[in-house]
Amino acid sequence: MSSDFHTAARSTLRSSRAWITLLVTLIIGLSIDVGTKYWAFNTIAGAPVVLNRVEIAATRQPSMLIPRHQPIVVIAHVLDLTLVLNPGAVFGLGAGKRWLFIVLTFGAMGMGLWLFATWTRPRQWWGHVAIGLIMAGGVGNLYDRTVYACVRDFLHPLPGVIYPFGWSTPWSGREIWPWVSNVADKLLLVGIGVLIWHILIGWKKRTDDAPATS
């Protein structure tokens, strides 16, 4: 078992096809994330928004540094574009703990490479794409935290859509989705979903191929 494990890991790490799939996915995903953030902060507010890292790091509410602007409605009640500076992680959690998130991102990158070597095989390109998407999302937000001391967000799904019958939740209140995010967050979610699917399919295959015991 141990021998098969190490042999499989070496075969993936030596596969140029696997590395190319991983790196191309990472580069394309990262380029889309950084490019859309650049476009958003130069367009949505009507004039380019210049971010000053020192000012952002000195305030607990960096979004107050963004000029007031009307969101761009892409599809009514489905998607708005509005600028937000997030000092925390997804859903605004952990504001003010930027260095913790930087360390965690590096840890996640290492975990991604470990999964690449141990949970995928040279021809399992879906797994390589999934890990590439996760790493692209992580690097995209890591870039923001390092350069701007926060994360640039601009995608607001389901703007103004509230729960029916007066329902509410402790984390979002009456609104179903009050959070603003970015492409990096979407890459992370899609990559995690695809990776879980890949792992479950692999686990099922190993279970089906396992010899029956009497």
C-alpha positions as CSV (number, residue, x, y, z in Angstrom):
1,M,0.0,0.0,0.0
2,S,2.8,2.4,1.0
3,S,4.8,1.5,-2.1
4,D,1.8,2.1,-4.4
5,F,1.1,5.4,-2.7
6,H,4.6,6.7,-3.2
7,T,4.8,5.4,-6.8
8,A,1.5,7.2,-7.7
9,A,2.8,10.4,-6.1
10,R,6.1,10.3,-8.0
11,S,4.2,9.6,-11.3
12,T,2.0,12.7,-10.8
13,L,5.0,14.9,-9.8
14,R,6.9,13.7,-12.9
15,S,4.0,14.2,-15.3
16,S,4.5,17.3,-17.5
17,R,0.9,17.0,-18.6
18,A,-0.4,17.2,-14.9
19,W,1.9,20.2,-14.1
20,I,0.8,22.1,-17.3
21,T,-2.9,21.6,-16.5
22,L,-2.3,22.8,-12.9
23,L,-0.2,25.8,-13.9
24,V,-2.3,26.9,-16.9
25,T,-5.4,26.8,-14.7
26,L,-3.7,28.8,-12.0
27,I,-2.4,31.4,-14.4
28,I,-5.7,31.9,-16.3
29,G,-7.7,32.0,-13.0
30,L,-5.3,34.5,-11.4
31,S,-5.3,36.7,-14.5
32,I,-9.1,36.8,-14.7
33,D,-9.3,37.6,-11.0
34,V,-6.7,40.4,-11.0
35,G,-8.0,41.7,-14.3
36,T,-11.6,42.0,-13.2
37,K,-10.6,43.7,-9.9
38,Y,-8.6,46.2,-11.9
39,W,-11.5,46.8,-14.2
40,A,-14.0,47.1,-11.4
41,F,-12.1,49.6,-9.3
42,N,-11.4,51.7,-12.4
43,T,-14.9,51.7,-13.8
44,I,-17.8,51.0,-11.4
45,A,-17.6,54.2,-9.3
46,G,-17.6,56.3,-12.4
47,A,-13.9,57.2,-12.0
48,P,-10.8,55.2,-11.0
49,V,-10.6,54.5,-7.3
50,V,-7.0,54.9,-6.1
51,L,-6.2,52.7,-3.1
52,N,-3.7,53.8,-0.5
53,R,-2.3,50.9,1.5
54,V,-1.3,53.0,4.5
55,E,-4.8,54.6,4.8
56,I,-6.5,51.2,4.4
57,A,-4.3,49.6,7.1
58,A,-5.0,52.4,9.5
59,T,-8.8,52.0,9.4
60,R,-11.2,49.3,10.5
61,Q,-13.7,50.2,7.8
62,P,-11.7,50.5,4.6
63,S,-14.9,50.6,2.5
64,M,-15.5,54.1,3.9
65,L,-12.5,55.2,1.7
66,I,-14.4,54.3,-1.5
67,P,-16.4,57.2,-3.0
68,R,-20.2,56.8,-2.8
69,H,-21.5,55.3,-6.0
70,Q,-24.6,53.6,-7.4
71,P,-24.2,49.9,-8.1
72,I,-24.2,48.7,-11.7
73,V,-27.2,46.4,-12.2
74,V,-26.2,43.6,-14.4
75,I,-29.4,41.6,-13.9
76,A,-32.1,43.0,-11.6
77,H,-32.2,41.0,-8.3
78,V,-29.6,38.6,-9.6
79,L,-26.3,40.5,-9.8
80,D,-25.1,44.0,-9.0
81,L,-21.6,45.3,-9.2
82,T,-20.5,47.5,-6.3
83,L,-17.2,48.2,-4.7
84,V,-16.2,47.0,-1.3
85,L,-12.9,46.6,0.6
86,N,-12.9,43.6,2.8
87,P,-10.3,43.5,5.6
88,G,-11.3,39.9,6.5
89,A,-12.0,36.7,4.8
90,V,-15.1,35.3,3.0
91,F,-18.4,36.8,4.4
92,G,-16.3,39.5,6.1
93,L,-15.1,37.1,8.8
94,G,-11.9,37.8,10.8
95,A,-11.6,41.5,10.0
96,G,-8.2,42.8,11.2
97,K,-6.4,39.5,11.0
98,R,-4.7,40.0,7.7
99,W,-1.5,38.3,8.6
100,L,-3.3,35.2,9.9
101,F,-5.0,34.9,6.5
102,I,-1.7,35.3,4.7
103,V,-0.2,32.5,6.7
104,L,-3.3,30.3,6.2
105,T,-3.2,31.0,2.4
106,F,0.4,29.7,2.2
107,G,-0.7,26.7,4.2
108,A,-3.6,26.1,1.8
109,M,-1.2,26.3,-1.1
110,G,1.0,23.7,0.4
111,M,-2.0,21.5,1.1
112,G,-3.0,22.0,-2.6
113,L,0.4,20.7,-3.8
114,W,0.1,17.8,-1.4
115,L,-3.3,16.9,-2.8
116,F,-1.9,17.3,-6.3
117,A,0.8,14.7,-5.5
118,T,-1.2,12.2,-3.4
119,W,-4.8,12.4,-4.5
120,T,-4.4,12.7,-8.3
121,R,-2.9,10.6,-11.0
122,P,-1.2,11.9,-14.2
123,R,-4.4,11.6,-16.3
124,Q,-6.9,12.9,-13.8
125,W,-7.0,16.4,-15.2
126,W,-10.2,17.3,-13.4
127,G,-8.4,17.0,-10.2
128,H,-5.5,19.1,-11.5
129,V,-8.0,21.8,-12.7
130,A,-9.7,21.8,-9.3
131,I,-6.5,22.4,-7.4
132,G,-5.4,25.0,-9.9
133,L,-8.7,26.9,-9.3
134,I,-8.3,26.7,-5.6
135,M,-4.7,28.0,-5.8
136,A,-5.7,30.8,-8.2
137,G,-8.3,32.0,-5.8
138,G,-5.9,31.8,-2.9
139,V,-3.2,33.7,-4.7
140,G,-5.6,36.3,-6.0
141,N,-6.8,37.3,-2.6
142,L,-3.2,36.9,-1.2
143,Y,-2.1,39.5,-3.7
144,D,-4.7,41.9,-2.5
145,R,-3.9,41.4,1.2
146,T,-0.2,41.9,0.5
147,V,-0.5,44.9,-1.8
148,Y,-3.6,46.7,-0.4
149,A,-4.0,45.3,3.2
150,C,-7.5,44.1,2.3
151,V,-9.4,42.3,-0.5
152,R,-11.1,44.1,-3.3
153,D,-14.7,42.8,-3.8
154,F,-17.3,43.9,-6.4
155,L,-19.7,41.0,-7.1
156,H,-23.0,41.1,-5.2
157,P,-25.3,38.2,-6.1
158,L,-29.0,38.4,-5.2
159,P,-28.9,42.0,-4.2
160,G,-31.9,43.1,-2.1
161,V,-33.5,39.7,-2.2
162,I,-35.1,38.8,1.2
163,Y,-36.4,35.7,2.8
164,P,-40.1,35.1,2.4
165,F,-42.6,35.1,5.3
166,G,-40.5,37.5,7.4
167,W,-37.8,34.8,7.9
168,S,-34.3,35.8,8.8
169,T,-31.0,34.3,9.8
170,P,-28.4,35.3,12.5
171,W,-25.7,35.6,9.9
172,S,-27.5,37.5,7.1
173,G,-30.6,39.0,8.6
174,R,-33.6,39.4,6.3
175,E,-31.4,39.5,3.1
176,I,-30.6,36.1,1.6
177,W,-27.1,37.2,0.4
178,P,-25.8,40.5,1.8
179,W,-22.1,39.7,1.0
180,V,-20.0,41.2,-1.8
181,S,-17.2,39.0,-3.2
182,N,-14.9,38.6,-6.2
183,V,-13.8,36.2,-8.8
184,A,-11.1,34.7,-6.5
185,D,-13.9,33.6,-4.1
186,K,-15.8,32.0,-6.9
187,L,-12.7,30.1,-8.1
188,L,-12.2,28.8,-4.6
189,L,-15.8,27.6,-4.3
190,V,-15.8,26.0,-7.7
191,G,-12.4,24.4,-7.1
192,I,-13.4,23.0,-3.8
193,G,-16.6,21.6,-5.2
194,V,-14.9,19.9,-8.1
195,L,-12.1,18.6,-5.8
196,I,-14.7,17.1,-3.4
197,W,-16.4,15.4,-6.4
198,H,-13.1,14.1,-7.7
199,I,-12.2,12.7,-4.3
200,L,-15.6,11.0,-3.8
201,I,-15.5,9.5,-7.3
202,G,-12.0,8.2,-6.6
203,W,-13.0,6.8,-3.3
204,K,-16.1,5.1,-4.9
205,K,-13.9,3.6,-7.6
206,R,-11.4,2.2,-5.1
207,T,-14.3,0.8,-3.0
208,D,-15.8,-0.8,-6.1
209,D,-12.4,-2.3,-7.2
210,A,-11.6,-3.6,-3.7
211,P,-11.7,-7.4,-3.5
212,A,-14.7,-8.8,-1.6
213,T,-14.0,-10.4,1.7
214,S,-15.8,-13.4,3.0
